[in-house]
Amino acid sequence: LCSILIPLSYFDQVHTNFLFLGVYRKPFLVALQPPLVDLGEKVTLECRSEIMFETFILTSHKTGTIKDSFELSAELFHGGSHANFSIGPVTPDDAGTYTCYGSFNHSPYEWSESSDPIDIKITGLYKKPSLSALMGPVVMSGEIMTLSCVSDLQFDMFHLSWEGVPKEHGLPSILNHNWTFQANFHLGPVFNAGNYRCYGSFRNSCHVWSTPSDPLYILVTGKRTPYISPSFYFILFYFILFYFILFYWYNFLIFFSYPLQFPLLLSS
């Protein structure tokens, strides 16, 4: 593993100049609740590793820079170690990207690699948008559907979640002729039913989202029967007809050209 040297001033530490990152394998960071957190609620982030670290450090990031860090003593966990960081009641300042690291007490400035990041979105700050299915809330399994998120607030982005889990990418809002703002999410092939919600956000606070829309339940029905065009049967019929005409015409010519060599051909 390679080590990265960074100034420790990022973490408001003043008694040393540098911090070594990447000394140990990265731990794993998981959210014990869905990563969409209502304003005023709590969320727990668990940092765990197969290495028996003595300390875990949780860092929060905004706009690519480290904003805060928190330390907890590690506990034994299935032959490794872990720590649960409780955040909340959450405010907009708690929104952002979180990572965690592991370290040992005898070398507190030598940290592991960074865990994979987790994005925590804080919801409930703005008026909710509305969500609808353009072709209705019932879709055949494997089909494509379009969900439309609309608001009278001038959001920069709209986001979609399924069963409380946000979709990876939001969409920029588009101004309608009636001065509402909208984004259309094209989803599919769709195989799983469930509740969808949408949210709005502004460009300068992409981790702070509006109150969710009312849930829209999408029902997915049985497998779709493959559609076969009538022209397919038309072509197939004439292909078979042509084959039999050609076959019998060929036998007819052979029979009358060589009647003595093929006396039984007519009966076949």
Order of alpha helices (4+ residues) and beta strands (2+ residues): beta-beta-beta-beta-beta-beta-beta-beta-beta-beta-beta-beta-beta-beta-beta-beta-beta-beta-beta-beta-beta-beta-alpha
